[in-house]
Amino acid sequence: MQVIRAMQASDLDEVVRIENLVFHSPWPQQAFMEAPYTYSWVICEDEVLQGYIIYHTVLDEGIILNFAIDPKFQHQGLGTRLLNETLKILIDSGIRTFFLDVRASNLIAQNLYKKFDFHPIGKRKNYYSEPIEDAIVMVKYIDEWYNKKL
Ligand SMILES: CC(C)(COP(=O)(O)OP(=O)(O)OC[C@H]1O[C@@H](n2cnc3c(N)ncnc32)[C@H](O)[C@@H]1OP(=O)(O)O)[C@@H](O)C(=O)NCCC(=O)NCCS
């Protein structure tokens, strides 16, 4: 059965393995351990860890810091499910605005975020390294989103 649950220390080896597979400049293991104000979840099926998402929150703002699905399980709706369920948890806890940075060339992730009503609001020039690339800053306003659905 597929479940989404809070990330645990015992998940880190697998999370770091996926991180190294999907990103050119991956977070080191230490970065996953030094996150006191983060909310982190994993998606698993029969104990197989398939992906993870990490948010930072400040008052009523949430920032997606890291998000990946193991390439073996991409394009099967897992990213959508993980994003959907974790956004709901944070919205229910009072988060009203979400932000994220995404590589300008990462159209797959941008397409996914647009489906969740994230809008581009700016650019950070040369934000990423290896390769150097701009970040697109995207935002999602919850009250606007709720009003649209009414
Ligand atoms: C971005 C990522 C998390 C999406 O996870 P996923 O499980 O593959 O996504 P889903 O299967 O739920 O697809 C969701 C949407 O993503 C987009 N998408 C997925 N695969 C795509 C592809 N090959 N081409 C274009 N868009 C694609 C589509 O909008 C898709 O919606 P649709 O299936 O209704 O068309 C995953 O591709 C990933 O881990 N990428 C590498 C790490 C990364 O870029 N993280 C985000 C950093 S900001």
The ligand as a Tripos MOL2 file, in Angstrom:
@<TRIPOS>MOLECULE
LIG
   48    50     1     0     0
SMALL
NO_CHARGES

@<TRIPOS>ATOM
      1 C1          9.2010   17.1230  -10.5960 C.3       1 LIG1
      2 C2          8.9010   15.6930  -10.1030 C.3       1 LIG1
      3 C3          8.9500   15.6900   -8.5750 C.3       1 LIG1
      4 C4          7.5020   15.2980  -10.5820 C.3       1 LIG1
      5 O1          7.1910   14.0210  -10.0530 O.3       1 LIG1
      6 P1          6.3770   12.9300  -10.9010 P.3       1 LIG1
      7 O2          5.9410   11.8740   -9.9610 O.co2     1 LIG1
      8 O3          7.1950   12.5210  -12.0530 O.co2     1 LIG1
      9 O4          5.1430   13.8140  -11.3900 O.3       1 LIG1
     10 P2          3.6940   13.2960  -11.8230 P.3       1 LIG1
     11 O5          3.7780   11.9520  -12.4280 O.co2     1 LIG1
     12 O6          2.7760   13.4910  -10.6710 O.co2     1 LIG1
     13 O7          3.3640   14.3420  -12.9520 O.3       1 LIG1
     14 C5          2.8240   15.5630  -12.5680 C.3       1 LIG1
     15 C6          2.9270   16.5640  -13.6700 C.3       1 LIG1
     16 O8          4.2990   16.8570  -13.9070 O.3       1 LIG1
     17 C7          4.4280   17.1720  -15.2770 C.3       1 LIG1
     18 N1          5.2230   16.1420  -15.9310 N.ar      1 LIG1
     19 C8          5.5640   14.9160  -15.4480 C.ar      1 LIG1
     20 N2          6.3250   14.2880  -16.3500 N.ar      1 LIG1
     21 C9          6.4780   15.1140  -17.3930 C.ar      1 LIG1
     22 C10         7.1810   15.0420  -18.6300 C.ar      1 LIG1
     23 N3          7.8980   13.9610  -18.9790 N.pl3     1 LIG1
     24 N4          7.1210   16.0980  -19.4760 N.ar      1 LIG1
     25 C11         6.4190   17.2160  -19.1500 C.ar      1 LIG1
     26 N5          5.7250   17.3520  -17.9780 N.ar      1 LIG1
     27 C12         5.7600   16.3160  -17.1300 C.ar      1 LIG1
     28 C13         3.0630   17.1690  -15.8670 C.3       1 LIG1
     29 O9          2.4860   18.4400  -15.6560 O.3       1 LIG1
     30 C14         2.3960   16.1280  -15.0150 C.3       1 LIG1
     31 O10         1.0070   16.2000  -15.0160 O.3       1 LIG1
     32 P3          0.1620   15.2360  -16.0490 P.3       1 LIG1
     33 O11         0.6160   13.8450  -15.8070 O.co2     1 LIG1
     34 O12        -1.2570   15.5110  -15.6420 O.co2     1 LIG1
     35 O13         0.5190   15.7270  -17.4150 O.co2     1 LIG1
     36 C15         9.9030   14.6540  -10.6780 C.3       1 LIG1
     37 O14         9.9020   14.7690  -12.0850 O.3       1 LIG1
     38 C16        11.3160   14.8020  -10.1550 C.2       1 LIG1
     39 O15        11.6720   14.2660   -9.1040 O.2       1 LIG1
     40 N6         12.1530   15.5260  -10.9140 N.am      1 LIG1
     41 C17        13.5670   15.7030  -10.5210 C.3       1 LIG1
     42 C18        13.6980   16.5740   -9.3040 C.3       1 LIG1
     43 C19        13.0100   17.9080   -9.4820 C.2       1 LIG1
     44 O16        13.0610   18.5130  -10.5390 O.2       1 LIG1
     45 N7         12.3810   18.3860   -8.3810 N.am      1 LIG1
     46 C20        11.7230   19.6730   -8.3530 C.3       1 LIG1
     47 C21        12.7210   20.7080   -8.0110 C.3       1 LIG1
     48 S1         11.9860   22.3180   -7.9610 S.3       1 LIG1
@<TRIPOS>BOND
     1     1     2 1
     2     2     3 1
     3     2     4 1
     4     2    36 1
     5     4     5 1
     6     5     6 1
     7     6     7 2
     8     6     8 1
     9     6     9 1
    10     9    10 1
    11    10    11 2
    12    10    12 1
    13    10    13 1
    14    13    14 1
    15    14    15 1
    16    15    16 1
    17    15    30 1
    18    16    17 1
    19    17    18 1
    20    17    28 1
    21    18    19 ar
    22    18    27 ar
    23    19    20 ar
    24    20    21 ar
    25    21    22 ar
    26    21    27 ar
    27    22    23 1
    28    22    24 ar
    29    24    25 ar
    30    25    26 ar
    31    26    27 ar
    32    28    29 1
    33    28    30 1
    34    30    31 1
    35    31    32 1
    36    32    33 2
    37    32    34 1
    38    32    35 1
    39    36    37 1
    40    36    38 1
    41    38    39 2
    42    38    40 1
    43    40    41 1
    44    41    42 1
    45    42    43 1
    46    43    44 2
    47    43    45 1
    48    45    46 1
    49    46    47 1
    50    47    48 1
@<TRIPOS>SUBSTRUCTURE
     1 LIG1         1 GROUP 0 **** ****
